[in-house]
Amino acid sequence: SIKLLSHSCDTRVLIKYAFIILEDLYQSGIEYKKAGIKLSEIRDKSHTQLSLFEMTDFISSDHLMKAMDRVNTREGSGSLKTAVCGVTNKAWAMNRNHKSKRFLTGWNDLKGISC
């Protein structure tokens, strides 16, 4: 795990730290599967304590992230993403071989009973 010097809602910062962890954990010759990342101490950005030791342009970062969110809202999720995430969805597509049925999340998938 790693602790950020200051809180961030900048995707680029989170990816940077994810790669730092990955470089530390990676061992050649071992087969890896994709995994999730756990984020903790999530706070509203109005309650963020800035760091004296990290130079960041929070205003430009915030404007960029909001612009990306607006484009993705207007054009569809994933229309605009960081290049490090890849350009195709195939590499990160979910393995659906063992996907469970949605009996509890989809109204159309509920079993019906007739008397």
N, C-alpha and C positions, 0 to 999 in steps of 0.2 A: 504494500500500500504506500501511498505517498500523500503528503499534506501540502496543499497549495499555500503559497505565502499570503495570498489574499483571495477572497471569493471571486468567482468569475462566471459570467454567463456567455462567454465567448467560446464558441465551438472550437476555434483554432487553438486556444489555450488548453482546453480539455484534451484535444487530440495530441497536442505536444506532450502532455504529461502521460497520456496513455502509451505513447511510443517510448518514453523514458522507462516506464515499467516493463514494457515488452522487451526492450533491449537488455534489461537486467535479467529477465526470466528466460529468454530464448536460449535453447541449446541445440546445436546442429545435430541432425540425425534423429530427432524426436518428432513424431507426427503430432500435430496440434489440431484441435477443433476450435471453432470460433466460440467465444464466450461473451458474457455481458460484463458490464462495469457497474460496480456499486458506488453510488454517490451518496454522501451523507453531509450533515450540517448544511442543508439547503436552506437559504434565507432569502427574504425579499431584498432586492438590491438597494433599497433605501436604508437598510440596516447594515450595510457592508462596512467593515473596518479596513481601511486602505493600509498597504504595507509601505514602510519607509525604505525597504530594501529592494523593491521591485518597481521598475519604471514601466508604466503602462498608460496608454492613451485611452482611458475609459470612455471618453466621449465619442471618439472615432470608432472604437470597437462596438459601442452600443448602437451607433448609427448603422454600421455595417450589418450587425446581427438583425436589427429591425428591418433593414432593406431586404435581406435574404428571407426573413419570415414573410414579408409582404409578397415577394415574388412567389414563394412556395404556396402561400394561401391562394393567390390569384391563379397561378398556373398549375397547381397540383403538387402534392407532397413529393419531395425529392427532385423537383424540377431544377433546383439550384442547390448544389452541395459542394463541399470542399473536394479538391482533386484527390486528396489522399484516400478518400472513401471509394474511389474507383469510378469508372464511367459506365459500367454495366451492373445490373442487379444480379446477374447470374452467380458471380463469385460469392455474394453474401445472401443468396436466396435461402429461405428456411428449408430444412430437410423435412418434408411433409410425409415421409414414409410411415411414421408412427403417430400421425396427428389424430387426436381424439375427436369424436363427434361433439358438436356444440349443443348438447342437450340442455345446458343451463345458460347459454349466452345468446341463442338465436331462437326467436319465437317460432319460426317456420320449422325448426328442427325438433320441437317438442313432440313427443309421442301422443297420439290422440286415442281417446277411449270412447267407444260408443256402446250404448246399452240397448 
